[in-house]
């Protein structure tokens, strides 16, 4: 990676961490937004075929709108079929496919995006579209929130990628995580792999997002369901994961509203952001961790442990209010565990004092 590219990645990381550390909730947590019916349009887009995908989205959108949905969400790369992995894995055929990859990208004012904007206006719905964006010479994995007037309220460019950055050289990561206001509350968007960096969701919640939309295409499974429940619970936000073969909607409590996996189709659920109370965020004390986080922005400065295995013990211990007695019992446990090869022992809160 060139010095210029390293600098850009460092700036991206710094801006995200500063938002995470210093942010405060931008919108009052109580009585924000209103109840709305959402439709997740889970379909496998046809690679390289915008016309076919536009036709599929038109059909699904009309059916969803007819059934009362006001927010429609598509997967990552819904317009052209999510092509970056295909291109990178094309081997000796890459000289054939990469020019097509460059050509199929389009701007937010491009003809295919314009058709979706017109469709949203016709159906009087808000529409989240995932697509490969062109902005001048650069390409981005992007999604846009189109409102019921056909206007683009917000564009998000994927900031974190599972693939190597800058491959092809003009395929760039985004560098902003911003929430935005809609008719249904304040929203934030992240694309696919971004969800695996916990700071991305927190940065959006600190910017006032009560709903986080996550158009995706890649991996999924039980690990993902658990991770996203944590994202929702930690940030007291609704979290919506729209994948070609899964729709997962999670309440701010971390409870699953809907989980349709291994299925294509239209999946409906309701969001009521007026009930959200972001108490977890309100109780944060950034001064306790801001210095440490700010010191570990750059990749080379992260103190990551070397991989390995250790034996860990969780000790269930009923304690009294006798400090000396509790301490003695803890020491006995530690001595016994050490003989068993335990390297780390976890005791209950207030194990010494009760």
C-alpha positions as CSV (number, residue, x, y, z in Angstrom):
1,X,0.0,0.0,0.0
2,X,1.4,3.4,-0.9
3,X,2.1,6.2,1.7
4,X,-0.8,8.1,0.3
5,X,-3.2,5.2,0.7
6,X,-1.9,4.5,4.2
7,X,-2.5,8.1,5.2
8,X,-6.1,7.9,3.9
9,X,-6.8,4.7,5.9
10,X,-5.3,6.4,9.0
11,X,-7.5,9.5,8.5
12,X,-10.5,7.2,8.2
13,X,-9.7,5.4,11.4
14,X,-9.0,8.6,13.3
15,X,-12.3,10.2,12.3
16,X,-14.3,7.1,13.3
17,X,-12.5,6.7,16.7
18,X,-12.9,10.4,17.5
19,X,-16.7,10.1,16.7
20,X,-16.8,7.1,18.9
21,X,-14.9,8.7,21.8
22,X,-16.3,12.2,21.8
23,X,-19.8,11.8,20.4
24,X,-23.0,12.6,22.3
25,X,-26.5,11.7,21.2
26,X,-27.5,14.4,18.7
27,X,-31.3,13.9,18.9
28,X,-33.4,13.6,22.0
29,X,-33.9,9.9,22.8
30,X,-37.6,10.0,23.8
31,X,-40.5,10.4,21.4
32,X,-38.5,10.4,18.1
33,X,-40.1,9.3,14.9
34,X,-43.2,7.1,14.6
35,X,-44.3,3.6,13.9
36,X,-43.6,2.4,10.4
37,X,-44.0,-0.8,8.4
38,X,-40.7,-1.9,6.8
39,X,-40.2,-4.4,3.9
40,X,-36.9,-6.1,3.5
41,X,-36.5,-7.2,-0.2
42,X,-34.3,-10.3,0.0
43,X,-33.3,-11.4,-3.4
44,X,-30.2,-12.6,-5.2
45,X,-29.3,-10.0,-7.8
46,X,-28.2,-11.2,-11.2
47,X,-24.6,-10.3,-11.7
48,X,-23.8,-7.8,-14.5
49,X,-27.6,-7.4,-15.3
50,X,-29.0,-4.1,-14.1
51,X,-32.1,-4.4,-16.3
52,X,-33.0,-7.8,-14.7
53,X,-32.4,-6.4,-11.2
54,X,-34.4,-3.3,-11.9
55,X,-37.3,-5.5,-13.0
56,X,-37.0,-7.6,-9.8
57,X,-36.9,-4.6,-7.6
58,X,-39.9,-3.0,-9.4
59,X,-42.0,-6.1,-8.9
60,X,-41.0,-6.5,-5.2
61,X,-41.4,-2.8,-4.5
62,X,-44.9,-2.6,-5.9
63,X,-46.0,-5.7,-3.9
64,X,-44.5,-4.3,-0.7
65,X,-46.1,-0.8,-1.2
66,X,-49.4,-2.5,-1.9
67,X,-49.1,-4.3,1.4
68,X,-48.5,-1.0,3.3
69,X,-44.7,-0.9,3.6
70,X,-43.3,2.6,3.7
71,X,-39.5,1.8,4.0
72,X,-38.1,-0.7,1.4
73,X,-34.5,-2.1,1.8
74,X,-32.4,-4.0,-0.7
75,X,-29.2,-6.0,-0.2
76,X,-25.7,-4.8,-0.9
77,X,-25.0,-4.5,-4.6
78,X,-28.6,-5.0,-5.5
79,X,-28.4,-3.0,-8.7
80,X,-25.5,-4.7,-10.5
81,X,-25.1,-7.9,-8.4
82,X,-22.2,-7.3,-6.0
83,X,-19.2,-7.8,-8.3
84,X,-16.0,-7.0,-6.4
85,X,-15.4,-10.6,-5.3
86,X,-16.2,-12.0,-8.7
87,X,-13.6,-9.6,-10.3
88,X,-10.9,-10.3,-7.7
89,X,-11.3,-14.1,-8.1
90,X,-11.5,-14.1,-11.8
91,X,-7.8,-15.1,-12.2
92,X,-6.5,-14.9,-15.8
93,X,-9.9,-13.7,-16.9
94,X,-9.5,-10.5,-14.9
95,X,-8.4,-8.4,-17.9
96,X,-11.9,-9.2,-19.4
97,X,-14.0,-8.5,-16.3
98,X,-12.3,-5.5,-14.7
99,X,-13.1,-3.1,-17.5
100,X,-16.7,-4.2,-17.3
101,X,-16.6,-3.6,-13.5
102,X,-15.4,-0.1,-14.2
103,X,-18.1,0.5,-16.8
104,X,-21.1,-0.8,-14.9
105,X,-20.7,1.6,-12.0
106,X,-22.9,4.7,-12.1
107,X,-23.4,8.0,-10.3
108,X,-26.3,8.8,-8.0
109,X,-27.8,10.6,-11.0
110,X,-27.2,7.6,-13.3
111,X,-30.0,6.1,-15.4
112,X,-30.6,3.0,-13.2
113,X,-30.5,4.9,-9.9
114,X,-32.8,7.5,-11.4
115,X,-35.4,4.7,-12.2
116,X,-35.4,3.7,-8.6
117,X,-35.8,7.3,-7.5
118,X,-38.8,7.6,-9.8
119,X,-40.2,4.3,-8.5
120,X,-39.9,5.5,-4.9
121,X,-41.8,8.7,-5.8
122,X,-44.5,6.9,-7.7
123,X,-45.1,4.4,-4.8
124,X,-44.7,7.1,-2.1
125,X,-42.1,5.0,-0.2
126,X,-38.6,5.5,1.1
127,X,-36.1,3.1,-0.6
128,X,-32.6,1.9,0.4
129,X,-30.6,0.9,-2.7
130,X,-27.3,-0.8,-2.7
131,X,-25.1,-0.3,-5.8
132,X,-21.6,0.3,-7.2
133,X,-21.2,4.1,-7.3
134,X,-19.0,6.1,-9.7
135,X,-17.8,9.5,-8.6
136,X,-15.5,10.9,-11.2
137,X,-12.6,8.4,-11.6
138,X,-13.3,6.6,-8.3
139,X,-15.7,3.7,-7.5
140,X,-17.4,3.0,-4.2
141,X,-19.5,0.3,-2.6
142,X,-22.5,2.5,-1.7
143,X,-26.1,2.7,-0.6
144,X,-28.5,5.6,-0.8
145,X,-31.7,6.4,1.1
146,X,-34.2,7.7,-1.3
147,X,-37.3,9.4,0.2
148,X,-40.9,9.3,-1.0
149,X,-40.3,12.4,-3.2
150,X,-37.5,10.6,-5.1
151,X,-34.8,12.7,-3.5
152,X,-31.6,11.2,-2.1
153,X,-31.6,12.0,1.6
154,X,-28.2,10.3,2.3
155,X,-25.5,8.4,0.6
156,X,-23.2,6.1,2.5
157,X,-19.9,4.6,1.1
158,X,-18.6,1.4,2.7
159,X,-15.7,2.3,5.1
160,X,-14.5,-1.1,6.1
161,X,-13.9,-4.0,3.6
162,X,-13.2,-7.7,3.9
163,X,-11.1,-7.4,0.7
164,X,-7.8,-5.6,0.3
165,X,-8.2,-1.8,0.1
166,X,-7.6,0.0,-3.3
167,X,-8.0,-3.2,-5.4
168,X,-8.6,-2.1,-8.2
169,X,-6.7,1.1,-7.4
170,X,-9.7,3.4,-8.0
171,X,-12.0,1.2,-5.9
172,X,-12.0,3.3,-2.7
173,X,-13.4,3.0,0.9
174,X,-15.6,5.7,2.2
175,X,-14.4,7.8,5.2
176,X,-17.6,9.0,6.9
177,X,-20.2,7.6,9.3
178,X,-23.1,10.0,9.6
179,X,-26.7,9.7,10.8
180,X,-29.5,11.6,9.0
181,X,-33.1,12.6,9.6
182,X,-36.0,10.8,7.8
183,X,-39.8,11.0,8.2
184,X,-39.5,8.0,10.5
185,X,-36.7,9.0,12.8
186,X,-32.9,9.4,12.6
187,X,-31.2,6.7,10.7
188,X,-27.6,5.4,10.1
189,X,-26.5,3.0,7.4
190,X,-23.5,0.6,7.2
191,X,-22.8,-1.9,4.5
192,X,-22.1,-5.6,5.1
193,X,-18.6,-6.1,6.7
194,X,-18.8,-2.7,8.4
195,X,-21.0,-4.3,11.1
196,X,-18.0,-6.3,12.3
197,X,-16.3,-3.2,13.6
198,X,-18.3,-2.3,16.7
199,X,-17.4,1.3,16.6
200,X,-19.3,1.9,13.3
201,X,-22.7,1.2,14.9
202,X,-21.8,3.2,18.0
203,X,-20.6,6.2,16.0
204,X,-24.0,6.3,14.2
205,X,-25.9,5.9,17.5
206,X,-23.8,8.7,19.0
207,X,-24.8,10.8,16.0
208,X,-28.5,10.3,17.0
209,X,-29.4,7.2,14.9
210,X,-32.3,5.2,16.3
211,X,-32.4,2.8,13.4
212,X,-29.3,1.2,11.7
213,X,-29.7,-0.3,8.3
214,X,-27.2,-2.9,7.1
215,X,-27.5,-3.9,3.4
216,X,-25.3,-7.0,3.0
217,X,-24.3,-9.7,0.6
218,X,-21.6,-11.9,2.2
219,X,-21.3,-14.2,5.2
220,X,-24.1,-14.8,7.7
221,X,-25.0,-17.4,10.3
222,X,-25.6,-17.8,14.0
223,X,-22.4,-15.9,14.9
224,X,-23.8,-13.0,12.9
225,X,-27.2,-13.1,14.6
226,X,-25.6,-13.0,18.0
227,X,-23.2,-10.2,17.0
228,X,-26.0,-8.0,15.6
229,X,-28.2,-8.5,18.7
230,X,-25.3,-7.1,20.7
231,X,-25.0,-4.1,18.3
232,X,-28.7,-3.3,18.8
233,X,-28.6,-3.8,22.6
234,X,-25.3,-1.9,23.2
235,X,-26.6,1.1,21.2
236,X,-30.3,0.9,22.0
237,X,-31.1,1.0,18.3
238,X,-33.2,-1.0,15.9
239,X,-30.8,-3.0,13.6
240,X,-31.9,-4.3,10.2
241,X,-29.8,-6.8,8.3
242,X,-31.0,-7.3,4.6
243,X,-29.2,-10.1,2.8
244,X,-30.1,-11.9,-0.4
245,X,-30.9,-15.0,1.8
246,X,-31.8,-13.5,5.2
247,X,-33.7,-10.7,6.8
248,X,-32.9,-10.1,10.4
249,X,-34.7,-7.3,12.4
250,X,-33.6,-6.6,16.0
251,X,-35.2,-4.4,18.6
252,X,-33.2,-1.9,20.7
253,X,-33.4,-4.5,23.6
254,X,-31.5,-7.0,21.5
255,X,-34.6,-9.1,21.0
256,X,-35.2,-10.6,17.5
257,X,-38.3,-9.1,15.8
258,X,-37.9,-11.2,12.7
259,X,-35.4,-13.7,11.4
260,X,-36.1,-15.2,8.0
261,X,-33.0,-17.2,7.0
262,X,-32.3,-19.2,3.9
263,X,-35.2,-17.5,2.2
264,X,-35.8,-15.0,-0.6
265,X,-38.8,-12.8,-0.7
266,X,-40.4,-9.8,1.0
267,X,-40.4,-9.8,4.8
268,X,-42.3,-7.3,6.8
269,X,-41.9,-5.9,10.3
270,X,-42.7,-2.7,12.2
271,X,-40.3,-0.2,13.8
272,X,-41.5,2.3,16.4
273,X,-38.6,4.7,17.2
274,X,-40.7,6.8,19.6
275,X,-40.2,4.1,22.2
276,X,-36.4,4.2,22.1
277,X,-34.5,5.4,25.2
278,X,-30.8,5.3,24.7
279,X,-29.8,4.9,28.3
280,X,-26.7,2.9,27.6
281,X,-25.2,5.7,25.6
282,X,-26.3,8.3,28.1
283,X,-24.4,6.5,30.9
284,X,-21.1,6.4,29.0
285,X,-18.1,8.2,30.5
286,X,-15.8,8.9,27.5
287,X,-13.2,10.5,29.8
288,X,-12.4,7.0,31.1
289,X,-11.4,5.5,27.8
290,X,-10.8,8.4,25.4
291,X,-7.1,8.6,25.9
292,X,-6.5,4.9,25.4
293,X,-8.6,4.8,22.2
294,X,-6.9,7.9,20.8
295,X,-3.5,6.3,21.3
296,X,-4.4,3.2,19.3
297,X,-5.9,4.6,16.1
298,X,-3.2,3.4,13.7
299,X,-3.0,-0.3,12.8
300,X,0.7,-0.6,13.8
301,X,-0.1,0.8,17.3
302,X,-2.8,-1.7,18.3
303,X,-1.6,-3.9,21.1
304,X,-3.1,-7.2,20.0
305,X,-2.2,-10.4,21.9
306,X,-0.4,-13.2,20.0
307,X,-2.7,-16.0,19.2
308,X,-2.7,-19.0,21.6
309,X,-4.7,-21.0,24.1
310,X,-5.0,-20.6,27.8
311,X,-7.2,-22.3,30.4
312,X,-9.7,-20.0,32.0
313,X,-12.0,-20.7,35.1
314,X,-15.2,-18.9,36.1
315,X,-15.6,-19.2,39.8
316,X,-19.1,-19.2,41.3
317,X,-18.7,-18.0,44.8
318,X,-21.3,-17.0,47.5
319,X,-19.6,-14.3,49.5
320,X,-20.4,-12.8,52.9
321,X,-19.6,-9.3,54.4
322,X,-16.5,-10.7,56.1
323,X,-13.6,-9.4,54.1
324,X,-10.9,-11.6,55.7
325,X,-13.0,-14.8,55.2
326,X,-13.8,-13.9,51.5
327,X,-10.1,-13.1,50.8
328,X,-9.0,-16.4,52.3
329,X,-11.5,-18.4,50.2
330,X,-10.5,-16.6,47.0
331,X,-6.8,-17.4,47.7
332,X,-7.6,-21.0,48.3
333,X,-9.5,-21.2,45.0
334,X,-6.6,-19.5,43.1
335,X,-4.1,-22.0,44.6
336,X,-6.2,-24.9,43.6
337,X,-6.9,-23.6,40.1
338,X,-3.2,-22.9,39.5
339,X,-2.5,-26.6,40.2
340,X,-5.0,-27.4,37.4
341,X,-3.2,-25.3,34.9
342,X,-5.6,-22.4,35.0
343,X,-4.0,-19.1,33.8
344,X,-7.0,-16.7,34.3
345,X,-9.7,-16.9,37.0
346,X,-12.8,-14.8,37.0
347,X,-14.6,-14.1,40.3
348,X,-17.9,-12.4,40.9
349,X,-18.3,-8.7,41.4
350,X,-17.4,-7.5,44.9
351,X,-16.0,-11.0,45.7
352,X,-13.8,-9.7,48.5
353,X,-16.1,-7.2,50.2
354,X,-19.5,-8.8,49.5
